[in-house]
Amino acid sequence: MPPEIVAHRGSSTRLPEHTLAAYDLALDEGADGLECDVRLTRDGHLVCVHDAAIDRTSDGTGRVSAMTLAELRRLDFGSWHGGEPARVLTLAELLGLAQDRGARVFVETKHPVRYGGKVERALAAVLGGYRVEAVMMSFSVFAVHRFKELKPDVPTVLLYDRLWPKHRPHFVDYAGPGVHLLRRHPDRGQGAYVWTVDDPADTALCRERGVRFVATNNPGETRERLAANLTPDQP
């Protein structure tokens, strides 16, 4: 079985990351799942923003945690990438899209953050309002543990960047190594969630290793490569 394609922040090479248009396009391109990062606003809303500050991906400045949703709504989160103007995307809006189109959602909670465990509690609460297959992810083992206690039936991914331990805690369902770690460990990969896979050679490697989920910024191209069963020496 080829890996499932997870659109990393949407079809984020072609359209501005974390916008509804980028996620909609990803599904049109054949993505099986949608990946997002979430942060908590000052008034308690989960929004899909990767960085702690909004400077890179909007026409505003400041930290997400210091702003209300209404303040974020007044900013443009699309034009920086050359796309159409777009407002900040809430997790609830993304879940609505995923529910309508039958897609799985992979939600990464960012840490360290101002509000600590409130992020996982907010995530558990909002997931209860949608009929969506969800997976929770974090680089923080404490965050994953907190969430698993709140939602034991929701699968979890512990993300790895510097090291990939051989054994994972019992409350972690999937290992989540970066693709650089997959290259470094020739005996691993079976059943893993691997990020962020855009290179054709890495796509082929994921298929060879039995990776379960491939997170990519180019879901359409990655799907085509997997369907063609490309090898690293092919274009």
C-alpha positions in Angstrom: 0.0 0.0 0.0 1.4 3.5 -0.9 1.5 6.1 1.9 -1.4 8.4 2.5 -0.8 11.9 1.3 -1.1 14.6 3.9 -1.1 18.2 2.6 1.4 20.2 4.8 -0.4 23.5 5.5 -2.5 22.8 2.4 -1.1 22.8 -1.1 1.3 25.3 0.3 3.8 25.6 -2.5 1.1 26.8 -4.9 -1.1 28.8 -2.5 -0.5 30.7 0.8 -0.2 28.2 3.7 -3.0 27.7 6.2 -5.6 29.3 3.9 -8.9 27.7 3.0 -8.0 28.0 -0.7 -4.7 26.0 -0.1 -6.6 23.2 1.7 -9.4 23.1 -0.9 -6.8 22.9 -3.7 -5.0 20.1 -1.8 -8.1 18.0 -1.7 -8.7 18.7 -5.4 -5.2 17.4 -6.0 -5.9 14.1 -4.3 -4.7 14.7 -0.7 -6.0 12.1 1.8 -5.4 14.4 4.8 -4.8 18.0 5.8 -2.1 19.1 8.2 -2.2 22.3 10.2 -0.5 24.0 13.1 -2.7 25.6 15.7 -2.2 28.5 18.2 -4.5 30.0 20.8 -5.6 33.6 20.5 -5.9 35.9 23.5 -9.6 35.3 23.6 -9.3 31.5 23.4 -9.8 30.6 19.7 -7.6 28.1 17.9 -6.2 29.5 14.6 -4.1 27.9 11.9 -0.8 29.8 12.1 2.6 28.2 12.2 4.8 30.9 13.7 4.4 32.5 17.1 4.3 35.9 15.3 2.1 36.8 12.3 4.8 38.9 10.6 5.8 36.4 8.0 2.4 35.3 6.8 0.2 38.4 7.1 0.3 42.2 6.6 0.3 42.7 10.3 2.8 42.3 13.1 2.7 40.8 16.6 2.2 37.5 18.4 -0.9 35.3 17.9 -1.3 34.8 21.6 -1.5 38.5 22.3 -4.2 39.2 19.7 -8.0 38.5 19.6 -9.6 36.6 16.8 -11.3 39.9 15.8 -8.0 41.6 15.5 -6.5 38.8 13.4 -9.6 38.9 11.2 -8.8 42.4 10.1 -5.4 41.3 8.6 -4.6 39.7 5.2 -3.0 36.3 5.3 -3.0 35.6 1.6 -1.2 38.4 -0.4 2.3 37.7 1.0 2.5 34.6 -1.1 1.1 36.3 -4.2 -2.3 34.9 -3.6 -5.7 36.5 -3.2 -6.3 38.3 0.1 -7.4 35.8 2.8 -8.4 36.1 6.4 -6.9 34.0 9.2 -8.3 30.4 9.2 -9.7 29.0 12.4 -9.4 25.3 13.2 -13.2 25.1 13.3 -13.4 26.3 9.7 -10.8 23.8 8.6 -12.6 21.0 10.4 -15.8 22.1 8.6 -14.1 21.7 5.2 -12.7 18.3 6.2 -16.1 17.1 7.4 -17.7 18.2 4.2 -15.1 16.5 2.0 -14.3 13.5 4.1 -10.7 14.3 4.8 -8.6 13.4 7.8 -7.1 16.3 9.7 -3.6 16.2 11.4 -3.4 19.0 14.0 -0.1 20.0 15.4 -0.1 22.0 18.7 2.8 24.4 18.9 5.1 24.5 22.0 6.4 26.2 24.1 3.5 28.7 24.1 2.0 31.3 26.4 -1.0 29.2 27.3 0.6 25.8 27.8 -1.9 23.0 28.3 -4.9 25.2 27.4 -4.1 24.5 23.8 -4.7 20.8 24.1 -7.8 21.3 26.1 -9.1 23.7 23.5 -8.3 21.2 20.8 -10.1 18.4 22.5 -13.2 20.6 22.9 -13.4 21.8 19.3 -12.9 18.3 17.9 -16.0 17.2 19.8 -18.1 19.4 17.5 -17.2 17.7 14.2 -17.5 14.3 12.6 -13.9 14.2 11.4 -11.1 11.7 11.6 -8.4 13.6 13.5 -4.9 13.0 14.5 -3.1 15.1 17.2 0.6 15.9 16.8 3.3 17.7 18.7 7.1 17.9 19.2 6.3 18.0 22.9 5.9 14.6 24.6 4.1 16.4 27.5 1.6 17.9 25.1 0.9 14.5 23.4 0.4 12.9 26.9 -1.9 15.7 28.0 -4.1 15.3 24.9 -4.2 11.5 25.1 -5.6 11.7 28.6 -8.3 14.0 27.3 -9.1 12.1 24.1 -7.8 8.5 24.3 -9.5 7.5 21.1 -7.8 10.1 18.9 -4.5 8.9 17.4 -1.4 10.8 18.3 2.0 11.5 16.6 5.1 12.4 18.5 7.2 14.5 16.0 11.0 14.1 15.9 13.6 16.5 14.5 17.1 15.9 16.1 16.7 12.3 17.3 14.4 9.4 16.5 14.2 7.1 19.5 13.8 3.4 18.8 10.9 3.1 21.3 8.0 5.5 21.7 5.8 6.1 24.8 2.6 4.0 25.1 0.4 7.0 24.5 2.0 7.7 21.1 0.4 5.9 18.2 2.7 7.0 15.4 6.4 8.0 15.2 6.7 11.3 13.4 10.3 11.7 12.1 11.5 14.4 9.7 12.5 12.9 6.3 16.2 13.6 7.2 15.9 11.1 10.0 14.3 8.5 7.7 17.4 8.8 5.5 19.7 8.4 8.6 18.0 5.2 9.8 17.8 2.6 7.0 16.0 0.1 9.2 13.0 2.3 10.1 9.9 3.9 8.6 7.3 1.2 8.7 4.0 2.8 9.8 5.5 6.2 10.5 4.3 9.8 9.7 7.1 11.5 7.9 7.6 15.2 7.2 8.2 17.2 5.0 8.5 15.1 1.8 8.9 17.1 -1.5 11.9 15.6 -3.2 11.2 12.7 -5.6 13.9 10.5 -4.1 12.4 11.0 -0.6 9.0 10.1 -1.9 10.4 6.9 -3.3 12.2 6.2 -0.1 9.0 6.6 1.9 7.2 4.1 -0.3 10.1 1.6 0.0 10.1 1.8 3.8 6.4 1.3 4.3 5.7 4.8 5.6 2.1 5.3 6.6 1.6 9.0 6.1 3.7 11.4 3.9 3.4 15.1 4.7 4.2 17.2 1.7 3.8 20.8 0.4 3.1 19.4 -3.1 0.3 16.9 -2.7 -0.6 16.7 -6.4 3.0 16.0 -7.5 3.6 13.6 -4.7 0.5 11.6 -5.5 1.6 11.3 -9.1 5.0 10.1 -8.1 3.6 7.5 -5.8 1.1 6.3 -8.4 3.9 6.0 -10.9 6.0 4.1 -8.3 9.0 6.3 -9.2 12.5 5.4 -8.1 15.2 7.9 -7.0 17.0 7.8 -10.4 13.8 8.6 -12.4 12.8 12.3 -13.1 
